[in-house]
Amino acid sequence: MPTVKDVIVRKPTEEETKQCQSWPIWTCEKSAFDWDYTQTETCLILQGRVTVKDRPGSGVISFGPGDLVIFPVGLKCIWQVTESVKKHYNFE
């Protein structure tokens, strides 16, 4: 089963940024919730801060504005939105 160690966080290329701009936008206020990835998600964080923790487990990863994040299918995690988040997202 994937863990947060399998999550990719990096800065997007110019081409990737342009592609992401055509994707839907998702927003969320400060909160915490469980999430199970049944598809791979790629997202571009526009604003806010998020920490994602393994469920179960102890792995943690954080990201914020300007980060391109790729979540693998099968990841079970807890999202902790520490600053209201806004992102473009795409499920494969």
N, C-alpha and C positions, 0 to 999 in steps of 0.2 A: 504494500500500500504506500502511495506517495506521502511524503512529509513536506513541511515548509522548506526543507533543504532543497526540494525539487522545484520550488517556485523561482522563476527567473525575474529579477528586478534589474533594469538597465535603462539608460537613456535611449530614446528612439532616434532613428535616422530621420532626416527631413522627409523622405518618402513615406516612412511609417507614420509620421505625424500627420501628413496630408491624408493618408488612408483612414486613420482613426477619426478624423473630423467628419467623415460620412456616417459613422456609427451612432447608435442611440446614446443618450446621456442618462446616467443614473445618479441620483443624489441621495444622501442619507445624513441625518443629524447625528450628534454624538450618541452612541449606543454600543451595545455588544449583542452578538447573536451567533448561533451555530450555523454553519453552512457546509453542505456536502456537494462537491463538484461532480456532476454527472456528465459534463462536457468540459473540454478545455476552454478556459476563458482568457482572452487577452484584453487588457484595459490600459488606457492612458489616463493617469491621474491629473486632473486639471487644478484641483484645490483640495486642501484638507490633509489630514494625517491618519494613517491606519496602521495598526499592529495586528498581525495574524498569528495565531498560536495553533499548534497541533492539537488535535482532539482524537484519541488521547495522546499524551506525550508532553514534551517540554520544549520543543523547538519553537522559535519566535522569529518573525521577520517584520520589518517596518518599512513603509514607503510613503512618499508624499508627492507634491506637485512636480510634474515633468517626468515622472517615472513611468516606464512601460513595464507592465507586470503580466506575467503569463502563469496561470494556475493550471496544474495538470489534472486531468480527469482522475477521479478516485480520491482526491484530497478531502479529508474531513478536518474541519478547522473551526476556530472561533474568530470572528471578525470583531475587533475593538476599534471603533471609529472614535479617535481621540479629538479630532477637529472635523467639523462638518465636511463631508467629502462630496466631490463632483467628479465624475469620470465618464469618458467614452468607453464603451464595452462591446465585445463581440464574442459570441459562443460558437464553437466549431463542433 
